[in-house]
Amino acid sequence: MTRRKSVSALLLLTLLFTACGETVQQTSIDSDPVANSDDSTTVDDALLSDNLPDDLDFNGRELRILSSQEYEGFGDGLHMLLVTENSGDILDDAIYQRNLKVMERFGVTFVETPMTYNEAHTLVRTSVSAGDDVYDVISLADRNALSLVAEGMIYYMDELPYIDLEREYWNQTLNESITIADRQVLAYSDMMLTAYDFTHLLSFNKAMIDELSLDDPYTLVDSGKWTLDRFNEYLAAATSDLNGDTIYDENDRYGFVSDAKQVSPCFWIAAGCLSIEKDDSDIPRFVMNSERMLNTLDRVYQLTWENDYWYKQLGVEEIGYTMFSNGQALFCNASFDALFGGIFRASNVEYGVIPYPKYDESQERYYTRVEGGFPYVVPVTVNDTEFVGAMLEALACESHNTVLPAYYEVALKTKYTRDDTSARILDMIMEGRIYDFGDTFLTGCVRDGFVSQTFSSGQPMTASKIESNTATVEAAIGDIVEAVTGE
């Protein structure tokens, strides 16, 4: 059974936050597919304004929203309206105030129905196929959203009225990476916090660094010397058969903990590789068989399966968090969502956060994996696209002014980190965010397909393994491209 929550538009609160938004530049795909990524976070001097007409008034109309989530209470970024009052939580209060401001300005009421993302995907396909106009906007897992693009069931974001995709509150870097044939079929704005939630990083145990007399990771990151080679040295120093039984299990200490499926993509993206990039015609193509990619995956295999530096963690992400919190790991794969979940704050471990290591010192910058997200889409059964487009634009702008500063500058950098340097390093992590098509939209046949199956079985990735899966991946790409271009 789903629950419906409605927020009255009659309440009005004073906006408490000054803007601190994200200024970004577009990514250009060239011989180094992520070389020109720039997703820096800066502080603006004034609030942004959208270009919506001043006289828009929808006379109490409801905006009907279907919000996907993994399960009840999963991830702050998966919610848009499940905040009905000020609670004292900095992020919840910002979301509440954003909604009230938009509702008051346009004379609208928001009604939200949350359900699991698979249920939402099924419901949308069924309702659109039947021609039923049930929801105005729907948040879906990115892979599910793309499948509806291929089936012609949702409007492309670049064809909706009032939406100005060139504005700062539409995420320029990520959106550039998810165009197809120069069409913005899907897009992220600053109201879609999952594009931040699923940003990956490494947390490290500060006390263990001191105990092992290792160089300060922050210093290595700042000097550009945080590389796969140095990472390997740290893992070797930290890993220990604590009980001396010669068997590495949950009772021992490891250099690195992470769920198996997260390992490979975090490292290949950090090394400046993509599994799928786009050609000069903005068409995705499978490029995983590059020498740099294969070298990266081979090195990752060595430090995980060939050595005992990584706890063989298959399928249960919480195991790694628990081991790290118990002081049994030097490094732990984490994400902004994990930090918000209070997973590390509840432990006694003093931790810092840093990006994943570079391929080598010649790599100019650090790159950060964005695992995916839940973009909002508009089904083709919606007749009044002007209403929906105006609401998405207004919510994007007001999220930039109100919610994103609360999320990033106040909560994440202050409440959920434990030192001033971590806050500065978070900016560095944000600057290098990358969205890889094979890790996100086509995860079923790439990351969670043959890549995860190969790695989880303890087998090295080889050129022949990639080649044997190339036809499947290219067919999936071809289906999407044909749906968008008709060719």
Legacy VTK file of the C-alpha trace (Angstrom):
# vtk DataFile Version 3.0
C-alpha trace
ASCII
DATASET POLYDATA
POINTS 487 float
0.000 0.000 0.000
1.322 3.421 -0.885
0.941 6.560 1.171
-0.053 9.972 -0.107
1.159 13.144 1.587
-0.077 16.624 0.810
1.542 19.875 1.927
-0.651 22.935 2.341
0.323 25.973 0.326
-1.168 28.342 2.921
1.927 28.310 5.134
4.762 30.677 4.351
8.165 30.794 6.021
11.071 33.159 5.582
13.837 31.749 3.440
16.731 31.162 5.812
19.560 30.295 3.504
21.742 32.329 1.207
22.696 30.657 -2.023
25.750 28.524 -2.328
25.339 26.622 -5.553
27.208 24.654 -8.093
28.860 26.360 -11.036
29.866 23.884 -13.708
31.426 23.686 -17.134
30.606 21.123 -19.768
32.631 17.992 -20.329
34.206 17.525 -23.723
34.815 13.919 -24.776
38.206 13.550 -26.446
41.171 11.185 -26.323
41.058 11.438 -22.528
37.301 10.964 -22.083
37.124 12.698 -18.718
40.004 15.141 -18.993
37.899 18.265 -19.201
35.412 17.515 -16.460
34.754 20.461 -14.188
32.008 20.350 -11.599
33.272 22.865 -9.064
31.287 24.197 -6.171
31.396 27.920 -5.505
29.572 30.410 -3.329
27.289 32.859 -5.131
26.737 36.368 -3.822
23.028 36.434 -4.583
20.109 34.112 -5.051
19.440 32.910 -8.558
16.159 33.704 -10.279
14.456 31.643 -12.954
12.922 33.192 -16.063
9.366 32.062 -15.416
6.621 34.653 -16.037
5.657 36.676 -12.976
1.957 36.181 -13.607
1.905 32.373 -13.591
-0.854 31.254 -11.219
-2.260 27.730 -11.232
-5.134 28.432 -8.816
-4.586 25.656 -6.289
-3.769 22.933 -8.816
-2.102 19.733 -7.579
1.292 18.626 -8.849
1.050 14.837 -8.699
4.409 13.258 -7.929
5.466 9.631 -7.826
8.719 9.271 -5.866
10.782 6.115 -6.204
12.807 4.822 -3.306
14.544 1.590 -2.458
12.623 1.209 0.757
11.003 3.455 3.335
13.476 6.061 4.554
16.228 5.223 2.047
18.451 8.159 1.212
17.493 11.797 1.710
17.973 12.468 -1.982
15.199 10.081 -3.018
12.593 12.262 -1.343
11.222 15.496 -2.633
8.185 16.195 -0.495
8.142 13.812 2.445
8.691 16.764 4.785
5.475 18.223 6.172
6.864 20.472 8.908
10.030 22.035 10.238
11.852 19.431 12.307
15.117 21.140 13.126
17.017 18.965 10.640
18.895 21.323 8.345
18.136 19.452 5.122
14.521 18.569 5.877
13.811 22.163 6.827
15.371 23.421 3.601
13.219 21.046 1.518
10.157 22.137 3.458
10.907 25.816 2.862
11.622 25.270 -0.829
8.280 23.569 -1.331
6.376 26.250 0.542
7.991 29.037 -1.446
7.194 27.439 -4.813
3.647 26.532 -3.802
2.934 30.029 -2.502
4.427 31.673 -5.576
2.402 29.690 -8.123
-0.704 28.740 -6.174
-0.114 24.996 -6.273
-0.233 22.037 -3.903
2.145 19.084 -4.026
0.844 15.555 -3.578
3.381 12.759 -3.417
3.103 8.986 -3.623
6.258 7.058 -2.625
6.904 3.458 -3.632
9.854 1.229 -4.465
11.609 2.036 -7.713
10.701 -1.264 -9.358
7.024 -0.789 -8.462
7.156 2.751 -9.840
8.712 1.572 -13.092
6.012 -1.073 -13.559
3.231 1.363 -12.710
4.453 3.980 -15.172
4.728 1.489 -18.017
1.261 0.126 -17.292
-0.458 3.491 -16.904
1.160 5.066 -19.962
0.368 2.021 -22.085
-3.268 2.403 -21.021
-3.218 6.133 -21.775
-3.946 7.046 -18.149
-2.899 10.474 -16.912
-2.016 9.530 -13.310
1.169 11.407 -12.374
2.758 14.650 -13.575
6.357 13.923 -12.587
7.993 10.676 -11.573
11.395 9.916 -10.107
12.842 6.696 -11.475
16.122 4.842 -11.266
18.162 6.113 -14.203
18.255 2.738 -15.962
14.482 2.432 -15.686
14.030 5.982 -16.948
16.184 5.222 -19.983
14.143 2.118 -20.754
11.039 4.333 -20.900
12.904 6.663 -23.269
13.454 3.693 -25.565
9.757 2.816 -25.358
8.636 6.366 -26.140
6.794 6.718 -22.836
8.295 9.943 -21.504
8.948 13.427 -22.830
12.542 14.367 -23.519
13.668 17.026 -21.083
14.729 19.362 -23.894
11.173 19.511 -25.286
9.363 20.585 -22.115
8.202 24.231 -21.938
9.921 26.665 -19.569
12.859 24.371 -18.792
16.166 26.147 -19.444
18.806 23.429 -19.377
21.636 25.961 -19.679
20.963 27.459 -16.265
23.257 26.766 -13.292
20.639 24.764 -11.421
20.602 22.124 -14.180
23.697 19.988 -13.646
25.759 20.824 -16.706
28.506 18.227 -16.300
26.297 15.214 -15.653
23.696 16.292 -18.193
26.349 16.674 -20.888
27.312 13.044 -20.348
23.752 11.717 -20.750
22.734 13.298 -24.015
22.143 11.031 -27.002
22.499 12.371 -30.541
22.457 15.882 -29.050
19.086 15.295 -27.387
18.747 15.814 -23.647
16.526 12.824 -23.105
17.002 12.929 -19.333
18.478 15.585 -17.066
19.442 16.231 -13.473
18.734 19.453 -11.633
19.653 20.546 -8.129
16.347 19.239 -6.801
17.481 15.696 -7.672
19.865 15.053 -4.796
20.615 11.471 -5.775
23.110 12.856 -8.280
25.010 13.949 -5.175
24.032 11.098 -2.844
25.669 8.469 -5.046
29.026 10.243 -5.301
31.726 7.789 -4.169
34.805 8.433 -2.050
37.157 6.703 0.363
36.910 7.097 4.108
40.072 6.345 6.077
40.849 5.532 9.707
43.024 8.362 11.066
44.231 6.465 14.125
45.364 3.535 11.974
47.323 5.891 9.726
49.211 7.108 12.794
49.591 3.600 14.245
51.186 2.345 11.002
53.357 5.481 10.632
51.942 6.155 7.169
52.062 9.528 5.440
49.006 11.713 5.873
46.562 10.885 3.041
45.467 14.525 2.822
49.043 15.552 2.079
49.333 12.906 -0.636
46.080 14.050 -2.229
47.107 17.708 -2.165
50.509 16.916 -3.684
48.988 14.843 -6.492
50.818 11.748 -5.265
47.746 9.757 -4.212
47.997 6.970 -6.810
47.222 3.289 -7.204
50.808 2.454 -6.255
50.587 4.380 -2.987
47.147 2.907 -2.302
48.613 -0.579 -2.712
51.385 0.246 -0.221
48.842 1.389 2.348
46.726 -1.730 1.917
49.755 -3.957 2.400
50.739 -2.102 5.576
47.261 -2.299 7.095
46.279 -5.883 6.309
46.941 -8.227 9.227
46.001 -11.753 10.292
45.089 -10.569 13.772
44.410 -13.957 15.351
47.317 -15.712 13.628
45.253 -18.586 12.244
46.547 -17.994 8.660
42.957 -17.623 7.463
41.746 -14.191 6.473
38.143 -13.796 7.558
35.874 -11.375 9.393
38.104 -11.508 12.465
41.097 -9.914 10.769
42.133 -6.446 9.591
42.108 -5.292 5.985
43.378 -2.445 3.927
40.095 -1.954 2.098
36.448 -2.903 2.477
33.792 -2.491 -0.189
30.931 -4.440 -1.663
32.302 -6.343 -4.657
30.131 -4.710 -7.306
31.366 -1.246 -6.318
35.078 -2.026 -6.592
35.834 -2.028 -10.329
33.892 1.079 -11.457
35.195 3.233 -8.595
38.767 2.507 -9.665
38.340 2.651 -13.433
36.628 6.028 -13.247
39.258 7.295 -10.794
41.887 6.228 -13.329
40.299 8.423 -16.003
38.593 5.601 -17.902
35.057 5.183 -19.200
33.368 1.973 -20.249
31.167 3.909 -22.697
32.011 7.265 -24.237
30.476 9.251 -27.082
31.711 9.913 -30.594
31.668 13.174 -32.553
27.990 12.653 -33.355
27.148 12.308 -29.643
26.461 8.587 -30.054
27.513 6.288 -27.153
30.062 3.617 -27.980
31.552 0.785 -25.948
35.265 1.414 -25.335
36.077 -0.799 -22.379
38.811 -2.726 -24.191
41.372 0.085 -23.909
44.881 -0.613 -22.633
44.491 1.804 -19.716
41.200 0.217 -18.651
42.646 -3.299 -18.789
45.747 -2.230 -16.854
43.606 -0.588 -14.199
41.340 -3.604 -13.769
44.363 -5.915 -13.615
45.951 -3.848 -10.842
42.682 -3.778 -8.924
42.424 -7.563 -9.253
45.928 -7.914 -7.824
45.217 -5.830 -4.728
41.898 -7.537 -4.052
41.877 -11.199 -5.098
45.570 -12.024 -5.523
46.364 -10.537 -2.114
44.256 -10.475 1.019
44.143 -6.687 1.227
40.406 -6.591 0.532
37.788 -8.399 2.607
35.932 -10.665 0.195
32.638 -8.839 0.627
29.945 -10.104 -1.708
26.516 -8.538 -1.814
26.092 -7.040 1.674
27.374 -3.471 1.738
26.739 -3.015 5.467
29.430 -5.589 6.331
32.145 -3.239 5.160
30.677 -0.300 7.079
30.569 -2.418 10.239
34.161 -3.599 9.863
35.370 -0.060 9.260
33.441 1.200 12.281
35.019 -1.599 14.350
38.509 -0.476 13.359
39.111 -3.472 11.094
39.845 -1.578 7.882
42.050 1.305 6.870
39.886 2.367 3.917
36.192 1.951 3.226
34.232 2.689 0.085
31.636 5.312 0.969
29.318 7.833 -0.614
27.640 11.089 0.310
24.519 9.031 1.029
26.476 6.841 3.462
27.750 9.927 5.285
24.229 11.316 5.526
23.045 7.975 6.843
25.248 8.483 9.896
26.992 5.152 9.306
30.394 6.442 10.419
29.232 9.109 12.861
27.807 6.386 15.085
31.230 4.764 15.471
34.212 5.822 17.536
36.511 5.821 14.519
37.954 9.217 13.679
37.752 9.249 9.909
38.710 11.444 7.007
37.524 11.387 3.396
39.582 11.467 0.214
39.061 10.693 -3.499
39.917 7.352 -5.004
43.558 7.214 -6.194
44.745 8.373 -9.594
46.178 5.929 -12.125
49.618 7.495 -11.712
51.173 10.889 -10.990
50.989 11.960 -14.638
47.184 12.034 -14.366
46.362 15.694 -13.922
43.400 15.436 -11.568
41.252 13.187 -9.426
38.044 11.763 -10.866
35.009 10.753 -8.859
32.411 8.150 -9.679
28.726 9.070 -9.558
27.088 5.656 -9.341
23.743 6.751 -10.709
20.670 8.669 -9.719
16.914 9.061 -9.800
16.029 11.728 -12.376
12.498 13.093 -12.597
10.628 12.352 -15.815
7.326 13.424 -17.337
5.116 10.720 -18.911
3.711 11.397 -22.380
0.188 11.030 -20.988
0.559 14.466 -19.346
-1.381 17.010 -21.390
-0.404 20.246 -19.664
3.358 20.221 -20.132
3.541 23.964 -19.487
2.382 23.425 -15.912
4.796 20.560 -15.291
7.722 22.269 -17.032
7.207 25.418 -14.963
7.154 23.414 -11.733
10.344 21.496 -12.575
12.122 24.731 -13.489
10.973 26.548 -10.359
11.877 23.643 -8.088
15.302 23.342 -9.722
16.081 27.010 -9.184
14.783 27.136 -5.635
16.663 23.923 -4.791
19.854 25.605 -5.963
19.151 28.543 -3.656
17.834 26.660 -0.627
18.330 22.894 -0.589
21.758 22.403 -2.125
23.490 24.824 0.292
21.856 23.026 3.217
22.787 19.623 1.791
26.364 20.313 0.786
27.752 23.342 2.583
26.012 22.928 5.927
25.100 19.275 6.462
27.713 17.357 4.488
30.743 19.608 5.002
29.974 20.511 8.613
27.739 17.942 10.263
28.926 14.762 8.560
32.674 15.314 8.388
35.029 15.506 11.335
37.707 17.983 10.313
38.142 21.132 8.266
40.384 19.394 5.724
37.677 16.857 4.880
35.391 19.732 3.941
38.036 21.115 1.580
38.709 17.674 0.086
34.982 17.279 -0.577
35.221 20.238 -2.950
38.004 18.419 -4.789
35.859 15.300 -4.966
32.950 17.314 -6.340
35.131 18.909 -9.019
35.878 15.561 -10.639
32.463 13.890 -10.725
31.938 11.539 -13.692
28.832 9.684 -14.893
29.720 6.573 -16.912
26.948 5.188 -19.141
28.045 1.593 -18.519
28.038 2.081 -14.771
24.667 3.809 -14.669
22.143 3.528 -17.510
23.453 0.242 -18.886
24.523 -1.204 -15.560
22.521 -4.367 -16.247
24.829 -5.504 -19.021
28.079 -3.804 -17.938
28.706 -3.051 -14.240
26.130 -5.408 -12.728
26.420 -7.718 -15.715
29.654 -9.317 -16.857
31.930 -6.976 -14.851
30.365 -7.820 -11.496
29.986 -11.493 -12.372
33.648 -11.766 -13.341
34.970 -9.884 -10.334
32.706 -11.571 -7.766
33.805 -14.985 -9.010
37.433 -14.111 -8.323
38.415 -14.050 -11.974
40.538 -11.351 -13.632
39.025 -9.175 -16.333
40.537 -9.927 -19.734
40.317 -8.483 -23.212
38.637 -11.674 -24.403
36.006 -11.446 -21.669
35.187 -7.893 -22.711
35.144 -8.877 -26.365
32.726 -11.743 -25.690
30.269 -9.253 -24.148
30.729 -6.466 -26.677
27.858 -7.509 -28.949
25.395 -7.514 -26.040
26.432 -4.057 -24.868
26.435 -2.615 -28.383
22.978 -4.041 -29.022
21.680 -2.314 -25.890
23.264 0.947 -27.006
21.827 0.475 -30.483
18.287 0.074 -29.151
18.507 3.386 -27.286
20.096 5.244 -30.203
17.474 3.907 -32.643
14.690 5.020 -30.320
16.113 8.543 -30.147
17.271 9.003 -33.749
14.952 6.626 -35.611
18.021 5.108 -37.252
LINES 1 488
487 0 1 2 3 4 5 6 7 8 9 10 11 12 13 14 15 16 17 18 19 20 21 22 23 24 25 26 27 28 29 30 31 32 33 34 35 36 37 38 39 40 41 42 43 44 45 46 47 48 49 50 51 52 53 54 55 56 57 58 59 60 61 62 63 64 65 66 67 68 69 70 71 72 73 74 75 76 77 78 79 80 81 82 83 84 85 86 87 88 89 90 91 92 93 94 95 96 97 98 99 100 101 102 103 104 105 106 107 108 109 110 111 112 113 114 115 116 117 118 119 120 121 122 123 124 125 126 127 128 129 130 131 132 133 134 135 136 137 138 139 140 141 142 143 144 145 146 147 148 149 150 151 152 153 154 155 156 157 158 159 160 161 162 163 164 165 166 167 168 169 170 171 172 173 174 175 176 177 178 179 180 181 182 183 184 185 186 187 188 189 190 191 192 193 194 195 196 197 198 199 200 201 202 203 204 205 206 207 208 209 210 211 212 213 214 215 216 217 218 219 220 221 222 223 224 225 226 227 228 229 230 231 232 233 234 235 236 237 238 239 240 241 242 243 244 245 246 247 248 249 250 251 252 253 254 255 256 257 258 259 260 261 262 263 264 265 266 267 268 269 270 271 272 273 274 275 276 277 278 279 280 281 282 283 284 285 286 287 288 289 290 291 292 293 294 295 296 297 298 299 300 301 302 303 304 305 306 307 308 309 310 311 312 313 314 315 316 317 318 319 320 321 322 323 324 325 326 327 328 329 330 331 332 333 334 335 336 337 338 339 340 341 342 343 344 345 346 347 348 349 350 351 352 353 354 355 356 357 358 359 360 361 362 363 364 365 366 367 368 369 370 371 372 373 374 375 376 377 378 379 380 381 382 383 384 385 386 387 388 389 390 391 392 393 394 395 396 397 398 399 400 401 402 403 404 405 406 407 408 409 410 411 412 413 414 415 416 417 418 419 420 421 422 423 424 425 426 427 428 429 430 431 432 433 434 435 436 437 438 439 440 441 442 443 444 445 446 447 448 449 450 451 452 453 454 455 456 457 458 459 460 461 462 463 464 465 466 467 468 469 470 471 472 473 474 475 476 477 478 479 480 481 482 483 484 485 486
